[in-house]
Amino acid sequence: MSLFRELLTSEKATTIPRERLELPELGGFVFVKGMTGGERDEFEKSCRDPKGRLRGNTRARLAVRTVVNEDGSRVFTDDDIQTVGRIRVDVLQKVFNLAQKLSGISDADVEELGGDSDGPEAGTASSTN
């Protein structure tokens, strides 16, 4: 086995960062984790429909994939995107910012994924995934 293979498959390279995010405005906290390469690919894929158009609700899409229980299991499923999209923006933005940092998502990446758009799924009750 080469040194490079050992390095990139080591526990240090495959341990996903996770941080506790205090939300005093809600009286509690959540855990937010970074994503693996495969998880990030799936997240980016979820931001576009089959025709390649941006779906919107990027902050909620990232939050449902990165808010976890203490044991690391996801709190939300992809079916919860609309529900999470209705969270107060000040709170959702805090979750998004930490998930962005832990997952190595740049501001340019967010812009490309439609993070600043009010697409058809931007938390409206009548939209669908």
C-alpha positions as CSV (number, residue, x, y, z in Angstrom):
1,M,0.0,0.0,0.0
2,S,1.4,3.4,-0.9
3,L,2.0,6.1,1.6
4,F,-0.6,8.3,-0.2
5,R,-3.3,5.7,-0.1
6,E,-2.6,5.1,3.6
7,L,-2.8,8.8,4.2
8,L,-6.1,9.4,2.4
9,T,-7.8,6.3,3.9
10,S,-6.6,6.9,7.4
11,E,-8.9,7.5,10.3
12,K,-7.8,11.1,10.4
13,A,-8.8,11.6,6.7
14,T,-12.2,9.8,7.1
15,T,-13.3,11.2,10.5
16,I,-16.0,13.8,9.7
17,P,-15.9,17.0,11.8
18,R,-18.8,17.8,14.0
19,E,-19.5,20.8,16.2
20,R,-22.1,21.8,18.7
21,L,-23.9,24.9,17.6
22,E,-25.5,27.0,20.4
23,L,-28.8,28.5,19.5
24,P,-29.6,30.8,22.5
25,E,-32.5,32.4,20.6
26,L,-34.2,29.0,20.8
27,G,-32.9,28.0,24.2
28,G,-30.8,25.1,23.1
29,F,-28.2,23.6,20.7
30,V,-27.8,21.3,17.7
31,F,-25.0,19.3,16.3
32,V,-23.8,20.1,12.8
33,K,-21.4,17.8,10.9
34,G,-19.3,18.2,7.8
35,M,-19.9,16.0,4.7
36,T,-17.9,13.3,3.0
37,G,-17.1,13.7,-0.6
38,G,-20.0,11.5,-1.6
39,E,-22.4,13.3,0.6
40,R,-21.4,16.6,-0.9
41,D,-21.9,15.3,-4.4
42,E,-25.4,14.1,-3.4
43,F,-26.1,17.5,-1.8
44,E,-25.0,19.4,-5.0
45,K,-27.0,17.0,-7.1
46,S,-30.1,17.7,-5.0
47,C,-29.9,21.4,-5.7
48,R,-30.8,20.9,-9.4
49,D,-33.8,19.2,-11.0
50,P,-33.4,16.5,-13.7
51,K,-33.2,19.3,-16.3
52,G,-30.4,21.1,-14.5
53,R,-32.4,24.0,-13.2
54,L,-31.8,25.3,-9.7
55,R,-34.3,24.1,-7.2
56,G,-33.7,26.7,-4.5
57,N,-34.0,26.3,-0.7
58,T,-30.3,25.6,-0.6
59,R,-29.9,26.5,3.1
60,A,-32.6,23.9,4.0
61,R,-31.1,21.3,1.7
62,L,-27.7,21.6,3.5
63,A,-29.2,21.7,6.9
64,V,-31.2,18.5,6.5
65,R,-28.0,16.7,5.5
66,T,-25.8,18.1,8.3
67,V,-27.9,18.5,11.5
68,V,-27.3,15.3,13.4
69,N,-28.1,13.7,16.7
70,E,-25.3,13.1,19.3
71,D,-24.6,9.7,17.8
72,G,-24.1,11.3,14.3
73,S,-27.3,10.1,12.8
74,R,-29.3,12.6,10.7
75,V,-32.1,14.5,12.4
76,F,-33.9,15.2,9.2
77,T,-34.5,13.3,5.9
78,D,-34.6,14.8,2.5
79,D,-38.4,14.8,2.8
80,D,-38.0,17.5,5.5
81,I,-36.6,20.2,3.1
82,Q,-39.8,22.2,3.1
83,T,-40.2,22.0,6.9
84,V,-36.6,23.1,7.5
85,G,-37.0,25.9,4.9
86,R,-39.6,27.5,7.2
87,I,-37.1,27.9,10.1
88,R,-36.4,31.5,11.0
89,V,-33.7,32.7,8.7
90,D,-31.4,33.9,11.5
91,V,-31.3,30.4,12.9
92,L,-31.1,28.6,9.6
93,Q,-28.3,30.8,8.5
94,K,-26.3,29.9,11.6
95,V,-26.7,26.2,10.8
96,F,-25.9,26.8,7.2
97,N,-22.7,28.8,8.0
98,L,-21.3,26.1,10.2
99,A,-22.2,23.3,7.8
100,Q,-20.6,25.3,5.0
101,K,-17.4,25.7,7.0
102,L,-17.3,22.0,8.1
103,S,-17.9,20.8,4.6
104,G,-15.5,23.1,2.8
105,I,-18.2,24.8,0.8
106,S,-17.0,28.2,-0.4
107,D,-19.2,31.3,-1.0
108,A,-18.6,30.8,-4.7
109,D,-20.0,27.3,-4.4
110,V,-23.1,28.6,-2.6
111,E,-23.7,31.2,-5.3
112,E,-23.4,28.5,-8.0
113,L,-25.9,26.3,-6.1
114,G,-28.4,29.1,-5.9
115,G,-27.9,29.9,-2.2
116,D,-29.1,33.5,-2.7
117,S,-32.1,32.7,-4.9
118,D,-35.7,32.6,-4.0
119,G,-36.4,29.6,-6.2
120,P,-39.7,27.7,-6.3
121,E,-38.9,25.9,-3.1
122,A,-37.8,28.8,-0.9
123,G,-40.0,27.7,2.0
124,T,-43.4,28.1,0.4
125,A,-46.1,25.7,1.4
126,S,-47.2,25.0,-2.1
127,S,-43.9,23.8,-3.5
128,T,-42.6,20.3,-3.9
129,N,-39.2,18.6,-3.7
